[in-house]
Amino acid sequence: MMTSPTSIDDLNIDLLGNIVGRLPAIHFASADCVSRFWNRACRRVLSRPKLSSACSFNPDLEVAVESVANKVLSEPIRPHFAIASVCREIDFPRAHQLITEKLGSNVPVITNCSRGVIGRDAISDEFDEWEDYDRTGAIIMLMVGFLPGIKVKTIPLMKPSQFVKEITAFSTSISGCISPAAIIMFSKHQGCVVTAAMEKMDNIMSPETVIVGDYQCQFQHTIGRNCDAVALVFVMDRNKPLGIGETQFHAALSSGLLPIGHAYKVTRVKDNGFQTWLIARREGSHELLDANTIWNLAYEDPGVPIELRVYFGLEKDGRMTSFAFHEFFGDNAESLRVGGIGIKKGDTLRVYRPDSTTALSSIANVSNQMRTFKQGRTSGGDKWEVFGGLIFNSCDRGKFVHGQPNVDSSPFLDNFPGVTLGGTFCFGEVGRGYIKESQEQKLGHCCLHASSAVYLIMSYRP
């Protein structure tokens, strides 16, 4: 008796899943459309969240984009969002266009102009923290994420009140709660609009809402509207399909700033919405704070770098109260000029400078926090797994300061080996919603940092 030949349609769902699970993302998407049976097999393959990241240093922009796109799409994934960081030397609007074409117009993509990237080379798989002075050519980091059970939306910042309203409305419509799970922000400057938006979000959103990002960079996004900032908003879907587990976002902060000198009281202040001019006197004295005093304090230690940035932070009764750190730019005959706004007459200022010893101590603390976090995730009845991470690292740090590579990435690499990690170098870091409040974080409620490393950690429970 003749038997009909076996076709691929006769395969059981486990075997078919094993086959389609080896396909690149584009072919996997095609397989998903073959039939309902194939769709079921594909959904079983992509039932858990996934993060994929790659870097390229090819001097040809189109080849570099092709390289990172091919790498992140080399396995099954349906991108729910994408973040691309490109160095200052290349045409980053063109890079954004090329990446958007590769991923499709329906994927929310944000491309920022970076001072360096963190991640694995698409060709060699070597991990490193590459700052833009390390290389010539097109430095690109591309990260794409698939997050089942999470809705993602790009929201531009035009006006602070409208921006926050759009975020809370989106969150409420999807989760029933005004607070999203996480927000990744990119902004052009630390001006009044961005600061007001951040303060408003911090005031009304749950302490568990994680906010990370870069607040001093140029960027492009898929919506295309000109704006002061843009946010990727991640919201838990209360109507997620059965069988989909829970994704959580967590943040950690490593500070690298050291307070120096005496406290000073602000006696006069004005701003233009982006920068502040102020006069300050030493507390209990008529001594004015001037540029010479600041630089003498900053360079009191002979081991500090020649090119050093100095910041102001606010404090009260010896406790830091800054919502943001303010970079010192210089002075004129009458006043000091600093970045950002929010300083008021009567505030107490202290000068801060980047310090490698402080940074290294803080990195060790973060590594311990992540180790404790990891142990808590894997003990007991609930088994959580960390599936990805993202670092926003200050240009005041990196191998140039630490003297060896990958120091700032080490807390994540040591605790979660083999897990996808990408990142970017910044001039200002956003951080809120930490996995564990360290003593330095309890001293204030700062969300706009300097000389820091902010870590975003993503975990999943089936």
N, C-alpha and C positions, 0 to 999 in steps of 0.2 A: 504494500500500500504506500502510495506516494505521500510524503509529508511536505507541507509548505515550508519554505525557508524562513528562518527566524529573522525578524527585522528589529530595528532599534526600538520600535513601538512596543515590542514584547518584553523589553527589559523591565525589571522591577524598579521601584522608585529609588531605592538605595543605590543600585548600580548606575542608574541614569544620573542621579545626583553626583556620584563620584566622577562621572565623565564631564558633565557640564561645569563642575567645580574646578576643573583644570583649564577652563577657557579664559582668555582675556576678556575684559569688561565689555567691549563692543560686541564680540561674538556671543558672550553670555546673554546680553540684552536681546539679541536675535533669537537665541534658543528659548528665552522666556516667552516668546510670542508664537511658538510653534503650535502648541495645543494647551488645553487645561492641565493635562497630565504633566507636560513639560514645565508649565508654570508652577505647578505644585512642587516639582523637584527643585526648581530654581529658588522658590521661596524658602525651602528647607536649607538650601546652601547659604542663603543670605538671611538667616533668622537672627543673627547677632550683629551688634554694631561693629564697624570696621573703620580704621583710620589708615591712610596710606600717604607716604611723603617721600620726596626725592629732591636732590639738588643737582645742578649742572653748572659747569664753568666753561662751556664751549664759547669761544668768542663770537660765533655766529648765533644771533638771537633766535632765529627760526629753528636752527638745529638744537639749541639749548631747550627751547620750549617743547620740541618734538621728543627730546630725550626724557625730560621729567614727566611729560604726559604719558608717554609709552610705559614708563616705569610704574606710575601710580595706577594705571589702567591695565597692568599686566595680569591681574587676577580679577575674579568677579567682584564688582562693586557698583552700586548705583549712587553716584555722588548726590548728597543732599546739600552740600556746601563745599566751597573751595576757598583757600587763602593762598595767595602767591606773594612772595617777597622778592623784589628785584633790586639790584644795587643801583647807585645813583648815576653810574656811567652809561646806562642804556636807556632806550626809549621805552619807559615803562607803560605809557598808554598803548603803544604797539604791542608790548608784551601782554597787557591785559586783553587786547583784542584777540591775539593768537590763542591765549589760554581759553577764553570764552568760546571761540570757535571749536576748539578741541573738545570741550566739555558739554557744549550745547547751551543755548540761550536760556533754558529753564533752570539751570543750576545757578544759585546765588554765588557770585564770585567777587571777592575783594582783592585787589592788587595794591600793595603798598610799596613805596620807595624806601628801601632799607639801607642801613649802614653795614649790613652783613647778614649772613644766614647761618642757621644751625640745622644739621641733619646729615643724611647719608648720600654720598655721591651716587647718582643713577647708574653709573658704569662700574665703578670699583667697589661700591657698597661701603666705602670708608666713611666713618663718622667723624665730624669735626665741627668746630665753631669757626667759620670762615668770616673774617672781617674784610671789608671791601678794600683795605690797603694790602691784603694778603695776595690778591689775585688781580689779573687784568682780564677783561672779557665780560661775558654776561653771567653774573652770579644770580642764580634763581633758585628759590625754594618753593615747591608746590606741594600743598597738602589738600587732600580731599577726604571727606568723611561721609559715611553711611550710618545713620542713626535711626533704626526702626523704633517707633513709639515716640519720636520727637519730631516736632514741626519746626522748620527753620525759615526765617524771613529776614531780608535785608531792609533796614529802616534808616533813611537819611535824616540828619539833624539840620533842620531849617530854623526852627524856633524851639527853645528849650521846653516850653510847656506843651507844644504840639508833639514834639519828639517823644516825650515821656508818655503822653496820652496815647500815641500810636502803639508804643510798646505794651502798655498795660491793657489796651483794648485787644491787641492781638493775643496776649497771654490769656486774658479772660475768656475770649472766644474759643480757645483750644483746650485750656486746662480748667477753667472756672475759677482761676486765681489771678490776681493782678500782677503777681511776681513771677517772672520767667525763671527757668532753671539756671540759665547762664546768658551772658552777653559778652561778645568780643567786639571791642570798639577800636576804630582808627579815627584820629582827628588831626587837623592841620596845625593846631596851635593850642596853647593853654590860655585861651581868651575867655571873655566873660560868658559867651554863649556856651562853650563846652563846660566850663566850671559850673555854671548854673544848672546845666542839664545833669551833670554828675551828682551835684549836691541834692537835686530834687529826687533822682533815682535812689540815692543812698538813704534819703529820709523816708520814702514811702514803700520801698521794697523790703522784702524779708531779708534778714541777715544771711539766710542760706543762699540767696541769689549771688552767684559768682559773676564778677565783672573783671575782665582782664583786657589788655590791649596796649596800643601805642598812641600817645596823645600828641606827638609832634612829628608828623610825617605827611607826605603827599600820597594820595590814593586815587584809585579808580574803582568803580563798582558797577554792577549790572544794571541798576536803575538808571544811571547816567546823569542824574540831576546834580547840579553844582551845590555843594553843601559844606558846612564846617566840619562835620563828622558823619560817620556811618557805622551802623551796628549790625552785627549778625546776632539775631535773637533766637534762643533755643527754648522751646516750650514743651512740657510734657503733654502728650495727647491723651485726654481722658477716654477717648473712643478708639484707642489702639486695638489692633486685632488680638484675638485670644492667642496665647502662646508666646507673646512678645514680653520679654522681661523688662527690667527697669534700668535706665541709664542715669548716672549721677555725675555731676561736675564738682570739682574741688580745686582750691587754689592754695598756693604756699608762697611766702615772700622771704627773700634773702636781701636784707638791707646792707648797703656798703657805705653809709654815711656816718661820719664821726663828728659830734658837736665839739666846737673849739671856742676858746675865749669866754668872755663875759656875756651876760644878757644885756640887751639894749631895748629901751622903750621908744616906740614910734611917736614922734611929736608932730609930724606933718606928713600928709600922704595925698597923692592924686594919681589917677590912672586914665588911660585912653581906651580901656576895654581889652587891651592885649598886654600892656606893660604898666609897671607902677614906678613912680618916682617918690622917694620918701626921705625924711630926715629922722635920725634916731640918736638918742643919747644913752650913754651907759647908765644903768640904774644906780641911783644914789650919787651921781656925778654930773658935771656939766660937759664931760668929754663927748664930743661928737664921733659917731662911727663914720669913718671915711675909707676910701679905697686903699690907702696905704696901710691902715690898720688891718683891713680884711686880708690883703695879700701877705702882710707880715705874719698874720696868724696862720694862713693857709700853708705858707712855706717854712714855718717854724721847724718842721721835721725835714732834715736835709734829704730824706729818701723819697719825697713825694715827686711825681712826674713833673716835668717842666710845663707841659700843657695841662693845666689843672682847671677844672670848673668848680666854682664855689656856689653854695646855695644858702638861702635863708629858710628857716623853719620857725613857726610860731610855738610859743609855750606859755604855760600858766602854772605858777607855783612849782617850777622845775619839771613839769610834765609836758611832753610834746602835744600840741593841740592842732597842728597843721592839717588841713584837709589836703593841701598841696605843698610841695616844695617849690621855691622860687629861685631860679638861676640868677646870679649876680652878673650884670653886664658891664658895670663901670659907674663913674660918677662925673658930674660937672661941678661948677663952682658952688652949687647950692644943694644938690641932692644926689642920692644913689638911685640907680636904675636897675630894676629887676624884672624878670619875666612873670607873666600871669597877673592875676588880680586877687582881691579878697583880703588884703592887708588893711587894717583900720588904725586910726589914731588911738593910741593907748595900748596897742598890742605889744607884747614882748617878743623880741627877735633873738635868735641865736644863729651864729654862722656855722655851717656844716661843710665839710669837704670829703670827697671820696677817700677811703682808707682801705688798703688791701687787707690789713690784719682784721679789721672789722668785718669785711666781706667774707674772708675765709672762716671766721668764727661763726658767722651767720649761715654760711653754706653747710657747715657741720651740723648746726641746729636743724636746718631744713632736712638734711639727710636723716637725722634721727626722727624727725616728725614723720617723714615718709615711711620709715621702717616701722614705726608704731602704727601708722595708718594701714600699712600692708598687713601687719599681723592681725589687726582688728577686722580687716576685710576677709581674711581667710580662716578665721576661727569661728566656732559656734555653728549654728544651723544654717546661717546665710553665707553662701559662698560668692563673694564678689571677685571679679577679675578686672584688673586695669588693662585697657586695650589701647591707650594712646595718651600723648602729652604734647603740650605746646609751651615754648618758653619765649617770654618777652624780656630780652637781656639788655642792660644798659651798655652804651658805648664806653662808659667809664670803667668797664670790666673786661673780661676776655683774656686771652693769652698774653696780650701786651702788658696787662697789669699783674696777672697772677704768675707770669713767667713759665707757664706750662699749659698745654691745650686741654680743653674740655672740662675745666674745673667747675664752671657754672652748671654744666649739664650733668655732672657726676652724681648729684643726689638722685636724679631720675634713672640714669643709666645703671647705677649700682643696685638700686632697689627693684627696678623693673627691667632686667636685661632682656633684650630681644623684642621689646615693645616699641612701637612706632613713636618717634620723637622728632619734632621739627621746631624751628624757632627763627626769630629775627632780632637784630640789634636795633636799639631805639635810642632816642634822645629824651624820652619821658615814658614811664611805664604806668599803666593802670592796673590796680590790684584791689580786690575786695572779696570777702567771703572765704577766709582761710580754713584749712583743715584743722588747725590748732592754733589758738592765739598764743604766740610767744610773748615774753615780757616786753620786747621792743614794740610789738604790735599793740599791746594793751595801753601803752603810754599815750597813744593818740588815735585818731580816726582818719588817718591819711588814706586817700584813694589815688592821688596823683603823685607818683614817686619819682625819685632820681637816684642814679647809681645803684639800682636794685636789679634783682632777677625775680620775675614773677612767673610762677609755674602754674599751668592749667593741667589738671589730671582728670581723665575720664575713666569711669569704671562702670561695670555692668553686672547685674544679677539676673540669671535666667528665671 
